[in-house]
Every structure is written in structure tokens, then in C-alpha cells.
């Protein structure tokens, strides 16, 4: 499989404005994510930028950036737009969407997620999950739960506390590896009823008969959505807040 990693990034975050350029240990956050994606060493890495300011930062470190339409409705659409511009000949058959707000992501997680496609020929999309018994996470609607079959196939995703009964849940990690044709198909589909209701884009794939398999991680990488998250990331990456 020929793999291309794409990191979507935009400045318009309501809870943390200009998030990609937030300073962490002397580097913009998007640079931390870019360097960790490069360290995965599974293929080229590009940043799909909604604004020229992000392009400038990535090009200053010798990275590759693609400027995309800032009005695109989702990060997945931004990934697709960047792939269309960067890889017009269709040389890459696996596209990895690494979120631009995970500055401490372990490069091995990216590799593990791509490996899921290699192990499961029927998988259209691969993602990652972490098993948790945390009562806070189980009840928190901001922690997305994956309902998993025993073979690693995702049956559903929800913000609710599910499945019911005794035991832990699968905390979903927002990292995706798409077969090229699956990404093309996904972006041609209209938002689905369950996607709109749960506010979870991956449900569009499931409602349209696409298959998603997941790799199990030991811990979930922390995302940065708020100023408090940013301070935690600074501590985690060695900077005193």
C-alpha cells in the first residue's frame, strides 16, 4: 500500500482561536503534529490548510502544505481537496487523516491504524479505539464511544453511554486511514440522518454500507480544543505553563 498522510488544519476554532499556531515549547502546534506524522515513516506528509498563515509556517520548516477552500464543511473534505491537488495521478491508495490538534500523538499509532487495512481486505476505513472503565468518560458525551464486534469491526459510534450493562466501553480516537476509493465515495455522500443527529461524521460511512475496522490502543492521544487542553499539552511535551 502506498500511503499519504494528510493533516487538515484551520484557524477558525471557536474555543481556541488560531489553534494550529498555538505555541507549544517554541513551536506552533501544527509543527508538532507534522513532525510526529513524519516520524511514522510510512509515506509523505502534507498539511491541508484553510489559511495561508498555516501554509507559511509549514513551508518555513521545509514541509509540504496545500491551500484549500476555507469554506469546506469538514476536515475530511479538506483532506480530499488536498489529495486531489497533491496527487492528481492517483499514486497513493491509502490516505491517512491525522487531526491537526494532536501534538503529542505517538507515530506508532498512525502506523498501527494503517496496518488495519492491510490485515482486513474488507475494510474501507481504519480507525483506533481505547478500552476504558472510566465512569467520567463513559458518561461524557464529548467522549465518543465505538460499539465494536469481536473481530474489530465497528458496528456503531455514539456520544451516549453504550453499550449498556456491566463492563467498559471503547473510547474512539479520531484518526482515520481510508482506502483511496473509500475516501472518494465518502465525500460524494450526503450527510446521513444518524450523522446529523449524533454529530459524528463516521456514521455516514456506516449508514451507506461502508466498513470500519479499528486497532486497539493502550492510551488515547490527547487532543487540544480549549486553553486548558493547551496547557496540558505544554506540560506533556516538556514546557512549564
C-alpha positions in Angstrom: 0.0 0.0 0.0 1.3 3.5 -0.9 0.3 5.8 1.9 -0.1 9.5 2.0 -0.7 11.3 5.4 -2.8 14.5 5.4 -3.2 16.8 8.3 -6.2 19.1 8.0 -5.8 22.5 9.8 -7.9 25.6 10.0 -7.6 28.8 12.2 -11.4 29.1 12.9 -11.8 27.3 16.2 -14.4 28.8 18.4 -13.0 27.5 21.7 -9.3 28.1 20.8 -8.8 30.7 18.0 -5.8 30.3 15.8 -5.3 26.8 17.3 -2.8 25.5 14.7 -0.4 28.3 15.5 -0.7 28.0 19.3 2.8 27.9 20.7 4.0 24.7 22.4 7.6 24.5 23.6 8.7 27.1 21.0 6.8 25.6 18.0 3.4 26.0 16.6 1.1 23.1 17.4 0.7 22.1 13.8 4.5 21.7 13.5 4.5 19.2 16.4 1.8 17.2 14.6 3.6 17.4 11.3 6.9 16.1 12.8 5.2 13.2 14.5 3.5 12.3 11.3 6.8 12.4 9.5 8.3 10.1 12.3 5.7 7.4 11.4 7.8 6.9 8.2 5.1 5.4 6.1 4.8 7.9 3.3 4.8 11.6 2.5 3.0 14.1 4.8 1.1 17.2 3.7 -0.9 19.7 5.6 -4.3 20.7 4.2 -4.5 24.3 5.2 -7.6 26.5 5.2 -5.5 29.7 5.5 -2.2 31.0 4.1 -0.8 31.6 7.6 -0.6 27.8 8.2 1.0 27.2 4.7 3.7 29.7 5.6 4.6 28.0 8.9 4.8 24.6 7.3 6.9 25.8 4.3 9.3 27.6 6.7 10.3 24.2 8.2 10.6 22.6 4.8 7.3 20.8 4.9 4.6 20.4 2.3 1.4 22.3 2.5 -1.7 22.7 0.3 -4.0 25.7 0.5 -7.7 24.6 0.3 -11.0 26.4 0.2 -11.7 27.7 3.8 -15.4 27.1 3.4 -15.2 23.3 3.1 -17.6 21.7 5.5 -15.3 19.2 7.3 -11.8 18.1 7.9 -12.4 15.1 5.7 -13.5 17.3 2.8 -10.3 19.3 3.3 -8.2 16.1 3.2 -9.9 15.1 0.0 -9.4 18.5 -1.6 -5.7 18.4 -0.7 -5.2 14.9 -2.1 -6.9 15.9 -5.3 -4.4 18.8 -5.7 -1.3 16.9 -4.5 -1.8 13.5 -6.1 -3.6 14.2 -9.4 -2.3 10.9 -10.9 -3.7 8.7 -8.0 -0.4 7.3 -7.0 -1.4 6.8 -3.3 -4.0 4.2 -2.5 -4.2 4.8 1.3 -5.0 8.3 2.7 -4.5 8.9 6.5 -6.3 11.7 8.2 -4.3 12.8 11.2 -6.0 15.6 13.1 -4.0 18.8 13.5 -4.8 19.1 17.2 -3.0 16.1 18.5 0.5 17.4 19.1 1.6 14.5 21.3 0.3 11.7 19.1 2.6 8.7 19.1 3.8 7.9 15.5 3.3 4.2 16.1 -0.5 4.9 16.4 -0.5 6.1 12.9 1.3 3.0 11.7 -1.0 0.7 13.7 -4.1 2.3 12.1 -2.8 1.8 8.6 -1.9 -1.8 9.3 -5.6 -2.5 10.0 -6.3 -2.0 6.3 -3.5 -4.5 5.4 -5.0 -7.1 7.8 -8.6 -6.7 6.7 -9.2 -6.7 3.0 -12.9 -5.9 3.5 -12.1 -2.7 5.5 -12.9 0.6 3.7 -11.7 2.7 6.6 -9.5 2.1 9.7 -9.5 3.9 12.9 -8.4 3.4 16.6 -10.1 2.8 19.9 -9.0 2.5 23.6 -10.9 0.4 26.2 -11.9 2.3 29.3 -13.8 1.7 32.5 -13.7 5.4 33.5 -17.1 6.5 34.7 -16.3 10.0 33.6 -15.5 9.0 30.1 -18.5 6.6 29.8 -20.9 9.4 30.8 -19.2 12.2 28.9 -20.9 13.0 25.5 -17.6 14.6 24.3 -16.0 11.1 24.5 -17.3 9.2 21.5 -17.9 5.5 22.1 -17.4 2.8 19.5 -19.6 -0.2 19.5 -17.3 -3.0 18.4 -17.7 -6.5 17.1 -15.3 -9.1 18.4 -13.5 -9.2 15.0 -12.5 -5.5 15.3 -15.3 -4.2 13.1 -17.1 -1.0 14.2 -20.9 -1.5 14.4 -21.8 2.0 15.6 -20.5 5.2 17.1 -22.3 7.3 19.7 -22.0 10.0 22.3 -24.3 8.0 24.6 -23.1 5.6 27.3 -23.1 2.5 25.3 -23.3 -0.5 25.2 -25.4 -0.8 28.3 -24.8 -3.4 31.0 -21.7 -4.2 33.0 -18.2 -3.6 31.6 -16.1 -0.9 30.0 -16.6 0.9 26.7 -14.4 1.6 23.6 -13.3 5.3 23.5 -13.0 6.2 19.9 -9.8 8.1 18.7 -10.4 10.4 15.8 -7.7 9.1 13.5 -8.7 7.6 10.1 -7.0 5.6 7.3 -9.1 5.5 4.1 -8.6 3.4 1.0 -8.5 5.9 -1.7 -11.8 4.8 -3.3 -13.5 4.9 0.1 -12.4 8.5 0.7 -13.8 9.4 -2.8 -17.1 7.7 -2.1 -17.4 9.1 1.4 -17.0 12.7 0.2 -19.6 12.2 -2.5 -22.3 11.1 0.0 -24.8 13.5 1.6 -24.7 13.8 5.4 -26.8 11.0 6.9 -29.6 11.2 9.4 -27.6 9.5 12.2 -24.6 11.6 11.4 -26.6 14.7 11.8 -28.3 13.5 15.0 -25.1 12.3 16.8 -22.9 14.9 15.1 -20.5 12.1 14.1 -19.2 12.1 10.6 -18.2 8.4 10.6 -21.8 7.4 10.8 -22.3 8.5 7.2 -20.0 5.7 6.2 -21.8 3.0 8.2 -25.2 4.1 7.1 -24.1 3.7 3.5 -22.7 0.2 3.9 -19.0 1.1 4.3 -16.9 -1.0 6.7 -14.8 0.5 9.5 -12.3 -1.6 11.5 -10.3 -0.4 14.5 -7.0 -1.1 16.1 -6.9 -1.2 19.9 -4.5 1.3 21.6 -3.2 1.3 25.1 -3.9 5.0 25.7 -5.7 7.7 23.7 -3.7 10.7 22.4 -4.8 14.0 23.9 -6.5 16.5 21.6 -6.3 20.2 22.1 -9.7 22.0 21.9 -9.5 24.5 24.8 -7.0 26.7 26.5 -6.9 24.1 29.4 -6.1 21.4 26.8 -3.3 23.6 25.5 -1.7 23.9 29.0 -1.9 20.2 29.4 -0.2 19.7 26.1 2.6 22.0 27.1 3.2 20.1 30.3 3.1 16.8 28.4 5.6 18.0 25.9 8.0 19.4 28.4 7.1 23.1 28.8 6.2 24.7 32.0 2.9 26.6 31.6 
